Amino acid sequence: MATAVHRSRRPRLTLIHLLLGLGLLGVAIGLLLPLVSRVPRERYQGRDQFQWAAALQSGDAAARRQAAAALCEIMRRHPSKQGVRWVVSDALSEAGAVEAVPALEEMRLSGDEDLRRVAEVTLERLRADARK
């Protein structure tokens, strides 16, 4: 006599289901992440803020002055949409761009509260780096 083996017919979560779910989650995150983290490129004299920030690393004093002036102008012209002003502020601070101090001091007197706040933070960072 053969014994009949009863198997439960309830659905189970298999390894394939788990891997498929993780894969779909990864694709969704991969598609959404660039939309959240993208900073728009703002141009001044044909270059964007990232190109001007790279020019700040130059050893040439004239190129550094020009880049600092261009970044300050980008800061002044563009409202703080998705952090453009903060990206510029970080670039000036990281490069130790003391060439930007006069323009930043002028921005502190601006009627635009956000611009004033960004300029103050940038000046504080530059002064802290100068003290080191």
MITORRO-187382 format. One record per residue (C-alpha): x, y, z. Coordinates in steps of 0.001 Angstrom, whole numbers, plus 500000, padded with zeros to 6 digits. Example, Ala and Ser with C-alpha at 12.3 -4.5 7.8 and 13.67 -1.06 7.14 Angstrom:
512300495500507800;513670498940507140;
This chain:
500000500000500000;501250503371499081;500753506207501462;499507509441500058;501539512490500987;499407515544501610;501058518811500781;499664522103501895;498379524204499003;498839527580500669;501017530049498786;504520530588500130;507056533315499665;509863531796497660;513365533051497032;512342534046493502;509517536221494843;511864537878497320;514529538595494686;511937539903492252;510534542270494904;513989543557495838;514834544057492164;511699546104491549;512390548182494643;515942548839493447;514729549947490015;512165552296491568;514778553881493833;517208554151490931;514636556028488860;513540558387491639;516892559261493213;518218561450490358;515005563484490402;515454564318494072;519192564989494127;519642566962490899;520745570590491246;519936572738488219;522841574228486348;522828577999486320;524976579681483697;526968582870483740;529110583904480764;528678580488479143;529797578396482126;527744576782484865;528375576955488603;530261573652488603;532693574833485909;533261578104487777;533827576137490991;536467574036489216;538142577251488019;538503578311491675;541043575525492086;543335577271489610;546649578575490880;546242581698488717;545060584625490866;543232586330487987;541306583138487169;540374582701490844;539112586297491048;537074585855487886;535603582551489114;534764584003492539;533062587005490904;531099584742488555;529941582499491401;528858585519493437;526909586788490430;525200583387490046;524347583553493745;522925587049493367;520898586410490197;519257583094490891;516679582508493585;517400579547495780;515697576889493748;516870573432494758;519949574728496485;521860576552493728;522974579220496183;524092576604498712;526116574727496067;527861578000495189;528393578757498883;529999575336499408;532268575841496393;533447579239497638;534010577929501165;535862574788500130;538181576742497840;538839579357500518;537848582032498017;538671585177499985;538347587007496661;534580586733497135;534484588519500505;533671592041499157;530768590715497059;529522588580499955;529640591585502294;527505593479499772;525041590560499597;524612590704503377;522893594063502864;520450592601500348;516698592723500864;516519589051499876;516538587202503195;517718583902501698;520606585572499871;521579587405503049;521575584157505049;523660582281502447;526164585160502281;526510585245506072;527097581494506308;529669581647503507;531489584539505171;531540582678508489;533042579616506814;535684581688505004;536645583487508211;536845580210510145;539159578777507461;541311581926507546;541765581539511319;543106578001510948;
